[in-house]
Amino acid sequence: MLNPEKCISCRTCELACSFKHDREFRPSAARVNVVQFEREGISVPLMCLQCETAACEKVCPTGALKRNESTGALVVDDAKCIRCKMCVQACPFGNIAYDPAKNHILRCDLCDGDPQCAKFCPSGAITYVEACTGILAKKRAYASKFKEVLQEVTE
């Protein structure tokens, strides 16, 4: 769950994520990114929303994106991935990236059910809760808000 109103822009989530996945503190390799709106004084942590019907999964020509049954996260199978970056282009929220330094796709995998971004977030802006109907509705509402904000910023 993302609670942007609690984000203090410390970017600890980015550091925890990059360290968990690549054993280095490199925010550019994080699967979560904090978008800062300096003028408004707002920061928004963004990551994969684990869409039920995911555009990234649909466009993948090799079937490298598969849902982890225990966590519900779509996970990239690096052995099948050909780095075509179609998933990056297909994500309507911009929450998938390509890391040229390591030659792999950066996509949240929920850290196999123990998301480090949530674990180390000092303000509670990111929390991990089991999915249920109510939570999914809240995620969709937040996603809609993020979509509106991101569209305004990119236009």
C-alpha atoms as one frame of an Amber mdcrd trajectory, in Angstrom:
protein
   0.000   0.000   0.000   1.210   3.465  -0.860   0.367   6.420   1.365   2.021
   9.362  -0.410   0.832  11.827   2.209   3.248  10.129   4.643   6.272  10.151
   2.316   9.127  12.292   3.660  11.243  11.891   0.510  14.090  10.136   2.339
  14.375   7.577  -0.501  15.208   4.805   1.968  12.826   2.594  -0.004  15.009
   2.958  -3.109  18.152   2.067  -1.180  16.549  -0.953   0.513  15.220  -2.199
  -2.827  18.467  -1.853  -4.746  20.419  -3.492  -1.934  17.984  -6.419  -1.693
  18.139  -7.130  -5.427  21.681  -6.117  -6.412  23.598  -5.917  -3.121  24.475
  -2.293  -3.772  22.981   1.032  -2.771  22.044   2.335  -6.218  18.672   4.114
  -6.404  18.678   3.902 -10.196  18.418   0.110  -9.818  15.432   0.260  -7.455
  12.049  -1.151  -8.381  10.435   1.644  -6.364  11.017   5.299  -7.186  10.167
   8.436  -5.288   8.806  11.145  -7.557   9.309  14.569  -6.037   7.182  17.619
  -6.751   9.447  20.300  -5.318   7.141  23.284  -5.795   4.216  21.552  -4.082
   6.387  19.903  -1.429   5.000  16.481  -2.225   6.793  13.186  -2.765   5.126
  10.066  -4.096   6.647   6.582  -3.886   5.757   4.644  -7.035   6.150   0.972
  -7.856   4.396  -1.755  -9.748   0.715  -1.928  -8.868   0.614  -5.680  -9.667
  -2.275  -5.185 -12.095  -4.765  -8.015 -12.328  -4.760  -7.751 -16.117  -1.224
  -6.556 -16.726  -0.295  -4.923 -20.027   3.360  -5.844 -19.473   2.500  -9.523
 -19.227   0.305  -9.386 -22.321   2.967  -7.837 -24.571   5.861 -10.052 -23.489
   6.734 -12.117 -26.586   8.551 -14.848 -24.640   6.248 -15.294 -21.638   9.010
 -14.117 -19.299   6.489 -12.493 -16.944   4.671 -14.999 -14.754   2.599 -14.530
 -11.621   4.112 -15.879  -8.405   1.279 -17.919  -6.895   2.271 -17.273  -3.272
   2.775 -13.489  -3.496   0.615 -12.583  -6.495   3.485 -10.558  -7.991   4.386
 -10.740 -11.648   7.993 -11.885 -11.767  10.480 -11.585 -14.621  12.196 -14.830
 -15.605  15.613 -13.511 -16.661  16.358 -16.734 -18.558  13.328 -16.187 -20.829
  13.578 -12.390 -21.066  15.147 -11.140 -24.313  15.389  -7.509 -23.091  13.105
  -6.230 -25.850  11.710  -3.717 -23.336   8.146  -4.074 -24.610   6.988  -4.439
 -20.992   8.650  -1.123 -20.154   6.717   0.564 -22.960   3.442  -1.184 -22.114
   3.218  -0.199 -18.438   0.710   2.675 -18.297   2.237   3.901 -15.031   5.909
   3.788 -16.016   6.679   1.411 -13.166   8.960  -0.932 -15.107  12.450   0.045
 -16.190  15.505  -1.370 -17.888  18.874  -1.308 -16.141  21.610  -1.075 -18.789
  24.339  -1.485 -16.154  23.110  -4.981 -15.239  21.188  -5.717 -18.460  17.914
  -6.632 -16.818  14.351  -5.474 -16.369  13.543  -3.706 -13.102  10.109  -4.706
 -11.894   8.777  -5.097  -8.354   8.570  -8.736  -7.296   7.424  -7.929  -3.736
  10.741  -9.374  -2.510   9.147 -12.817  -2.380   6.589 -11.619   0.173   8.939
  -9.547   2.352   9.178  -6.160   0.605  12.228  -4.331   1.852  10.831  -0.941
   0.830   7.953  -1.393   3.290  10.160  -2.917   5.960  12.542   0.058   6.020
  10.153   2.944   5.259  10.512   5.132   8.375   7.280   7.087   7.891   4.860
   4.327   6.896   4.375   5.700   3.388   4.853   2.155   2.082   3.269  -0.781
   3.884   2.767  -4.398   2.890  -0.623  -5.985   3.465  -2.225  -9.098   2.047
  -4.465  -8.410  -0.924  -8.210  -8.548  -0.430 -11.163  -6.947  -2.157 -11.111
  -3.777  -0.033  -7.390  -3.291  -0.417  -7.555  -3.893  -4.158 -10.230  -1.209
  -4.446  -8.002   1.208  -2.513  -5.051   0.339  -4.776  -7.153   1.063  -7.846
  -8.216   4.423  -6.390  -4.582   5.355  -5.666  -3.524   4.140  -9.108  -6.153
   6.351 -10.685  -4.851   9.371  -8.756  -1.261   8.589  -9.757  -2.292   8.193
 -13.370  -3.949  11.623 -13.351  -0.952  13.266 -11.686   1.569  11.597 -13.987
  -0.423  12.518 -17.064  -0.466  16.161 -15.959   3.289  16.114 -15.366   4.169
  14.495 -18.704   1.842  16.623 -20.837
